[in-house]
C-alpha cells in the first residue's frame, strides 16, 4: 500500500463506493459533463505528494478549469490507497494517483493506463528503519516488517541488492506499512521495518532508530503519478487538460512567495498533520512543481531504465505475468502502460 498518513490523521477506513469523498466541477449536476457528456472521476488518497489535490478542491482551481473547458470532473478521495488502484483497474474511476509500480498492474490486466503527470519522486520519504548500532550485516536472518508487494517491499529489495544481499537473507513479515512504522515506534522488540515519513523522522528525533537506507539512495525510482484510462483520454481530452491545468495552478500556489504558507497549511490540514510536520514530509518528497522539469523527467533516458527495474521486481513477485511487458514512452506508443508528457507540455503555452 502507498504511504498513508494515518499515524497523524486517525487510521484507515475501507473505501467502499458509498464512502467516496466527491468534490469537483459540478456538484449540482454531476452527470452533465462536457466533452463525452460523462462525469470524469479522478481518484486520490492521502500522501504528501498528492495533497495538492486538496488544494485544487479548496481553492476552486479544478472548478475554474472545468468551467473554462466545459467539462465535468470529480475528485474522489479514497481512505485506502489500494482501494483507489482497484477502482481504477475495475474502471469505476477514470484516473488515479498511484506509483509507477502499481500502474503496471491495471495495464497488465488490459486497462490502458497513461501517466500524464509526475506528481513527485520520493527523496528520503521512504526508508529502511533499524535500531541504533545495526548495519546490513546484522540484518542477515532478521525479521523485517513491511507491506509485501508495495513500494516498501521494492525499496527493501533494492537496499539489499545495493549491499550485496537478497531477500533470501532476511525474513519478511507482511504488515500494513503504516502499522510497521507504528510498531517500530512503540515496541522495542521490533528491530527493522520498511516504512515512510512521519515514522522515519519521528524515530530519529526520538532516538529510537536510524534510517539505514532510504529512497534518496535510489533516486528517481519511487515515482508518484497521475494516470488516466487511455480510452477516456481519447473520448474527453479536455477533461484531462482541465485536471493537468488545475494541478499546475496548485503548484503555482505552492511556489508563490505570497501563497506558499497558506497552501502548505491547507495541505497539512488535509493530511491531518501540523504545518511543521508536513514541511518535514515535503523535505523527503521531490514535488515536481515545474511542468518543464516534469516533461524532462518523462523524456529522460533514466525513466525507461527505472521502469525495467520495477517491471523485473513486479514479475519476480508475480504481480505481472509477462517478464517483457511493454512500457511505452510518448503519446504515439501503443503500449498498455505509457508515459505521455503531451498535456504537461501545454502548460504555459
Buried (B, 14 or more C-beta within 10 A) or exposed (E): BBBBBBBBBEEBEEBEEEEBEEBBBBEEEBEEBBBBEBBBBBBBBBBBBBBBBBBBBBBBBBBBBBBEBEBBBBBBBBBBBBBBBBBBBEEBBBBBBBBBBBBBBBBBEEBBBBBBBBBBBBBBBBBBBBBEEBEBEBBEEEBBBBBBBBBBBBBBBBBBBEBEBEBEBBEBBEBBBBBBBBBBBEEEEBBBBBBBBBBBBBBBEEEBBBBBBBBBBBBBBBBBBBBBBBEBBEBBBBBBBBBBBBBBBBBEBBEEEEBEEBBBEBBBBBBBBEEEBBEBBBBBBBBBBBBEEBBBBBEEEEBEEBBEBBBEBBBEBEBBEEEEBBBBBEBEBEBBBBBBBBBBBEBEE
